[in-house]
Amino acid sequence: MPSQTLTRAETRRILRSPGRHELAPERWVRLLRLRDLALGAGVPLLLAVLWQVACDAGWIDRRLYPSPVDIVRSAWDMWQRDSLWPDLLASLRRTGLGYVIGSAVGALFGVAMGLWRPIRAALDPLLNALYTVPKLALLPVFLTVFGFGELPVVALIAVTVFFFIWISTMSAMLAVPAGYREAGVTLNLSTWQMFRHVMLPAALPEIFVGLRIAAGVSVLILVGVEFVLGGNGLGHVIEQGRTTLVLGQTYVGIVVVALVGLVFSMVVQVIGRLLMPWNRSGSVIRQL
């Protein structure tokens, strides 16, 4: 008969000493967060340093590709002339309004179509057909309906955000495990209680994924519309710098747009963490 005694190597695979992340999990999580923060800030900083070195060494033509120091100087000059702040405020106002309106309406449609099959059957083909239409192609329609000004820009951002939130919300509702619903039925929950305590908490993580994606897309649409319409805004800053060959201004606009998108996405992520404390990863090993 084969021996039941474990070899030393097999024993090592079964028995092991606890790691640092198991002995002091809170301290280990703090270290991981510091590491992630250092990597997130260090990589862009390293690229900026390399870019600056290449410009100083003459490997890159600074007339066409201003160095990071030149971009910072251009941003400071624009700030002192008060030529950047009004455009930034205009873009933030348009993006915020369009995002809030599109998210609210998209979530409403997504919940309704995810919970009730007749509504999904009636609206799904139409919305899928409209989803494939390039949103910038709707700009002439909105200009005809709303005229020139803020409304067509806000409407276009809202429509774009709507489709992203609608899809993510509807799919999140449909993806709620049947066991969750059966548990709610067993507890004799009402329709509102089922939605409030079962469906919504289970669907929120995926909904917030759509909200984060829509945050970045809203900034993309904003810049594209401001390219076309001009007037003011960060897109106008970028395009004006290109047409007047003031490339420092163009790069300032690009950097500010990137920062706006980053902050916007981070705000949505923080809100998601506050609203979903149960969704925070409890396993330190998964965060390595």
C-alpha positions as CSV (number, residue, x, y, z in Angstrom):
1,M,0.0,0.0,0.0
2,P,1.2,3.5,-0.8
3,S,2.6,5.4,2.2
4,Q,0.4,8.1,3.7
5,T,3.4,10.0,5.1
6,L,3.9,13.4,3.6
7,T,7.3,14.3,2.3
8,R,9.1,17.4,3.5
9,A,8.4,19.3,0.3
10,E,4.7,18.5,0.5
11,T,4.6,19.7,4.1
12,R,6.2,23.0,3.0
13,R,3.5,23.5,0.4
14,I,0.7,22.9,3.0
15,L,2.2,24.7,6.0
16,R,3.7,28.1,5.6
17,S,4.5,31.1,7.8
18,P,2.0,34.0,7.6
19,G,3.2,36.9,5.4
20,R,3.4,40.5,6.3
21,H,0.1,41.3,4.7
22,E,-1.5,38.7,7.1
23,L,0.3,39.7,10.3
24,A,-0.4,43.5,9.9
25,P,-3.1,43.9,7.2
26,E,-3.9,47.6,7.9
27,R,-0.3,48.6,7.7
28,W,0.2,46.6,4.6
29,V,-2.8,48.2,2.9
30,R,-1.3,51.7,3.8
31,L,2.0,50.7,2.2
32,L,0.2,49.5,-0.9
33,R,-1.6,52.8,-1.2
34,L,1.6,54.7,-0.8
35,R,3.3,52.5,-3.4
36,D,0.4,53.0,-5.9
37,L,0.4,56.8,-5.3
38,A,4.2,56.9,-5.9
39,L,3.8,54.9,-9.1
40,G,0.8,57.0,-10.3
41,A,2.7,60.3,-9.8
42,G,6.1,59.0,-10.6
43,V,5.5,57.8,-14.1
44,P,4.1,61.1,-15.5
45,L,6.9,63.0,-13.7
46,L,9.5,60.7,-15.2
47,L,8.1,61.2,-18.7
48,A,8.0,65.0,-18.1
49,V,11.7,64.9,-17.0
50,L,12.7,62.9,-20.1
51,W,10.7,65.3,-22.3
52,Q,12.5,68.3,-20.7
53,V,15.9,66.7,-21.1
54,A,15.2,65.9,-24.8
55,C,14.1,69.5,-25.4
56,D,17.2,70.9,-23.6
57,A,19.5,68.6,-25.6
58,G,18.0,69.7,-28.9
59,W,16.5,66.3,-29.7
60,I,13.0,67.8,-29.9
61,D,12.2,71.1,-31.7
62,R,10.8,73.3,-28.9
63,R,9.1,75.5,-31.5
64,L,6.8,72.6,-32.4
65,Y,6.8,70.6,-29.1
66,P,7.3,73.0,-26.1
67,S,9.0,71.6,-23.1
68,P,7.2,71.0,-19.8
69,V,8.8,74.2,-18.4
70,D,7.6,76.2,-21.4
71,I,4.1,74.8,-20.9
72,V,4.1,75.8,-17.3
73,R,5.3,79.3,-18.2
74,S,2.5,79.6,-20.8
75,A,-0.1,78.5,-18.3
76,W,1.2,81.1,-15.8
77,D,1.1,83.8,-18.4
78,M,-2.5,82.8,-19.4
79,W,-3.5,82.8,-15.8
80,Q,-2.1,86.2,-15.1
81,R,-3.9,87.6,-18.2
82,D,-7.1,85.9,-16.9
83,S,-7.4,84.2,-20.3
84,L,-7.6,80.6,-18.9
85,W,-10.0,80.7,-15.9
86,P,-13.1,81.9,-17.9
87,D,-12.6,79.1,-20.5
88,L,-12.1,76.5,-17.7
89,L,-15.3,77.6,-15.9
90,A,-17.3,77.5,-19.1
91,S,-16.1,74.0,-19.9
92,L,-16.8,72.8,-16.4
93,R,-20.3,74.2,-16.4
94,R,-21.2,72.6,-19.7
95,T,-19.7,69.2,-18.7
96,G,-21.3,69.2,-15.3
97,L,-24.8,70.0,-16.5
98,G,-24.6,67.6,-19.4
99,Y,-23.2,64.8,-17.3
100,V,-25.8,65.2,-14.5
101,I,-28.8,65.3,-16.9
102,G,-27.5,62.5,-19.0
103,S,-26.7,60.3,-16.0
104,A,-30.1,60.9,-14.4
105,V,-32.1,60.1,-17.5
106,G,-29.9,57.2,-18.5
107,A,-30.1,55.6,-15.1
108,L,-33.9,56.0,-15.1
109,F,-34.2,54.3,-18.5
110,G,-31.7,51.6,-17.5
111,V,-33.6,50.7,-14.3
112,A,-37.0,50.6,-16.1
113,M,-35.7,48.5,-19.0
114,G,-33.8,46.2,-16.7
115,L,-36.7,45.6,-14.4
116,W,-39.6,45.4,-16.8
117,R,-39.4,43.3,-19.9
118,P,-42.2,45.0,-21.9
119,I,-40.4,48.3,-21.6
120,R,-37.1,46.7,-22.7
121,A,-38.8,45.0,-25.7
122,A,-40.4,48.3,-26.8
123,L,-37.4,50.6,-26.4
124,D,-34.3,48.4,-26.9
125,P,-34.3,48.3,-30.7
126,L,-34.8,52.1,-31.0
127,L,-32.1,53.0,-28.5
128,N,-29.6,50.6,-30.0
129,A,-30.2,52.1,-33.4
130,L,-29.7,55.6,-32.0
131,Y,-26.6,54.5,-30.1
132,T,-24.7,53.8,-33.3
133,V,-25.2,57.3,-34.6
134,P,-22.1,59.4,-34.1
135,K,-23.0,62.0,-31.5
136,L,-21.2,64.8,-33.1
137,A,-23.4,64.3,-36.2
138,L,-26.3,65.4,-34.0
139,L,-24.7,68.9,-33.4
140,P,-26.4,70.5,-36.5
141,V,-29.8,69.2,-35.3
142,F,-29.3,70.6,-31.8
143,L,-28.1,73.9,-33.2
144,T,-31.3,74.1,-35.3
145,V,-33.4,73.3,-32.3
146,F,-31.7,75.2,-29.5
147,G,-29.7,77.8,-31.5
148,F,-26.2,78.9,-30.7
149,G,-25.1,79.1,-27.1
150,E,-24.8,76.7,-24.1
151,L,-27.8,74.5,-24.7
152,P,-26.7,72.5,-27.8
153,V,-23.4,71.7,-26.1
154,V,-25.1,70.6,-22.9
155,A,-27.6,68.6,-24.9
156,L,-25.0,66.8,-26.9
157,I,-23.0,65.9,-23.8
158,A,-26.2,64.7,-22.1
159,V,-27.2,62.5,-25.0
160,T,-23.7,60.9,-25.1
161,V,-23.7,60.3,-21.4
162,F,-27.2,58.9,-21.5
163,F,-26.3,56.0,-23.7
164,F,-23.3,54.9,-21.6
165,I,-25.3,55.1,-18.4
166,W,-28.4,53.4,-19.9
167,I,-26.4,50.4,-21.2
168,S,-24.4,49.9,-18.0
169,T,-27.5,50.3,-15.7
170,M,-29.7,48.0,-17.8
171,S,-27.0,45.3,-18.0
172,A,-26.3,45.7,-14.3
173,M,-30.0,45.1,-13.4
174,L,-30.2,42.1,-15.7
175,A,-27.0,40.6,-14.2
176,V,-28.3,40.5,-10.6
177,P,-28.1,36.9,-9.6
178,A,-31.4,35.0,-9.4
179,G,-30.5,33.9,-5.9
180,Y,-30.7,37.4,-4.7
181,R,-34.2,37.9,-6.1
182,E,-35.3,34.5,-4.7
183,A,-34.1,35.6,-1.2
184,G,-36.1,38.8,-1.5
185,V,-39.2,36.8,-2.5
186,T,-38.7,34.5,0.4
187,L,-38.6,37.4,2.8
188,N,-41.8,38.8,1.2
189,L,-40.3,42.1,0.2
190,S,-42.4,44.6,-1.6
191,T,-41.5,45.9,-5.1
192,W,-39.8,49.0,-3.6
193,Q,-38.0,47.0,-0.9
194,M,-36.8,44.5,-3.5
195,F,-35.4,47.3,-5.6
196,R,-34.0,49.3,-2.6
197,H,-32.4,46.4,-0.7
198,V,-31.6,43.8,-3.4
199,M,-31.5,45.0,-6.9
200,L,-29.9,48.4,-6.5
201,P,-27.0,47.4,-4.1
202,A,-26.2,44.5,-6.4
203,A,-26.2,46.6,-9.6
204,L,-24.4,49.7,-8.2
205,P,-20.8,48.5,-8.8
206,E,-21.4,48.1,-12.5
207,I,-23.4,51.3,-12.8
208,F,-20.5,53.2,-11.3
209,V,-18.2,51.6,-13.9
210,G,-20.4,53.2,-16.6
211,L,-20.4,56.5,-14.7
212,R,-16.6,56.6,-14.7
213,I,-16.5,55.8,-18.4
214,A,-19.1,58.4,-19.1
215,A,-17.1,61.0,-17.1
216,G,-14.2,60.7,-19.5
217,V,-16.4,60.5,-22.6
218,S,-18.2,63.7,-21.6
219,V,-14.9,65.6,-21.6
220,L,-14.1,64.2,-25.1
221,I,-17.4,65.3,-26.5
222,L,-17.0,68.7,-24.9
223,V,-13.7,69.4,-26.5
224,G,-14.9,68.2,-29.9
225,V,-17.9,70.5,-29.8
226,E,-15.9,73.5,-28.6
227,F,-13.5,72.8,-31.5
228,V,-16.4,73.3,-33.9
229,L,-18.3,76.0,-32.2
230,G,-15.5,78.1,-30.9
231,G,-16.4,81.0,-28.7
232,N,-14.9,79.9,-25.4
233,G,-14.0,76.8,-23.5
234,L,-10.9,74.6,-23.3
235,G,-11.5,73.2,-26.8
236,H,-11.5,76.8,-28.1
237,V,-8.2,77.4,-26.2
238,I,-6.6,74.4,-28.0
239,E,-7.9,75.3,-31.4
240,Q,-7.1,79.0,-31.1
241,G,-3.5,78.2,-30.1
242,R,-3.2,75.9,-33.2
243,T,-4.6,78.5,-35.7
244,T,-2.5,81.3,-34.3
245,L,0.7,79.1,-33.9
246,V,0.8,79.8,-30.2
247,L,1.6,76.2,-29.5
248,G,2.3,76.8,-25.8
249,Q,-1.4,77.7,-25.4
250,T,-2.4,74.6,-27.3
251,Y,-0.4,72.3,-24.9
252,V,-1.7,74.2,-21.9
253,G,-5.3,73.4,-23.1
254,I,-4.4,69.8,-23.6
255,V,-2.9,69.4,-20.1
256,V,-5.8,71.1,-18.5
257,V,-8.3,68.9,-20.3
258,A,-6.4,65.8,-19.1
259,L,-6.4,67.1,-15.5
260,V,-10.2,67.9,-15.7
261,G,-10.9,64.3,-17.0
262,L,-8.7,62.8,-14.3
263,V,-10.3,64.8,-11.5
264,F,-13.8,64.1,-12.8
265,S,-13.1,60.4,-12.9
266,M,-11.6,60.4,-9.4
267,V,-14.6,62.3,-8.0
268,V,-17.0,59.7,-9.4
269,Q,-14.8,56.9,-8.0
270,V,-14.8,58.5,-4.5
271,I,-18.6,58.9,-4.6
272,G,-18.9,55.3,-5.6
273,R,-16.7,54.2,-2.6
274,L,-18.8,56.3,-0.2
275,L,-22.1,54.9,-1.6
276,M,-20.8,51.3,-1.7
277,P,-18.8,50.5,1.4
278,W,-19.7,46.8,1.0
279,N,-17.9,46.7,-2.4
280,R,-14.5,47.5,-1.0
281,S,-12.1,44.7,-1.3
282,G,-11.6,42.9,2.0
283,S,-8.7,40.8,0.7
284,V,-5.3,42.3,0.9
285,I,-3.9,39.6,-1.3
286,R,-6.0,40.7,-4.2
287,Q,-4.5,44.2,-3.9
288,L,-0.9,43.1,-4.3
